[in-house]
Amino acid sequence: MTSAAKPLVICAPEPRTLDLIFTPDRLADLRARYELVETSADDVAALDEAVLAQARYVLGQPPIPSATLARMTALRAVLNVESNLLDNMPYDELFARGIHVVTTGAVFAVPVAEIGLGMALDLARGITAADVDFRNGTERWGGEGNARARLLTGADVGIVGFGDLGRALNRLLTGFRCNIRVHDPWLPPSILEDQQVVPARLDEVLEQSDHIFVMAAVTTENRGFLGAEAFARMRPGAALILLSRADVVDFDALLDAVERGHIVAASDVFPQEPLPADHRARRLDGLLRSAHRAGALDVAFRQMGDMVLEDMELMDRGLPPMRCKRAERETARRMRSRPVERN
């Protein structure tokens, strides 16, 4: 039996850990204010009846079937620190009971946007390729080394998906005075215009951009929606920077377009992680690779803990959560991003 003096929190933050998302001081604060039941995600449903009945919060996104949810009579919120909404709980029932489902994914927006900007500059100016040539003694000096170089300043830029990641990138691009077109079918044009970007159809983004940043989450409607036809529409030599999830593209078609020399690309995400040692993406020229590390900074993980604690304090006072992003009933069950396996 748990202590009745403090609210009970079921902690199953896989693949995160409490030590990862809380500083020592903030973790001490969490333990002082709440009764913590630490368990694995797969074991939540098997917890003692009294624990389930008393739980005020779930920290993480473990599977919660309807039968388990029915026993969680005191539950106020599921605080997801995985950042993706997983299809492992009955969202309609949660919303019908007024239980908040919130995510902390916004902490990754700035780190991902910054690495995306770095990738775009690298592809535009051939920074990594020039370094490799220099190491191999095949460097080309001066203008000879800039045959395919282009400026980001004043360029035509496309962004596919304008959630937290896309908006953070847009802020970073302000100083480059780019012409930015955005495609996001979940947003009305006025919201995009308020952000000083041009609402655009997908074909307009593909055909009229020198640099395209793919920031769209995977949903039931868009898996693999960027395929061979989409890449063929891109300008010759244009760059595609993939930063959300690999499932939004036909990855083989993307590699084919790069291998033909039609476009260049950068990706922080892959259809298998880690990739097999013999996968062609590992040796393909024109592809800049990053091992799903864009958002995985200590500062971002620590922000998760701060957000969680602040929102739990608000809910303890009968107020709605304000720091984390609240899931919407219309879209929660449409999200299909795979969970990460490594921090």
Order of alpha helices (4+ residues) and beta strands (2+ residues): beta-alpha-alpha-beta-alpha-beta-alpha-beta-alpha-beta-alpha-alpha-beta-alpha-beta-alpha-beta-alpha-beta-alpha-beta-alpha-beta-beta-alpha-beta
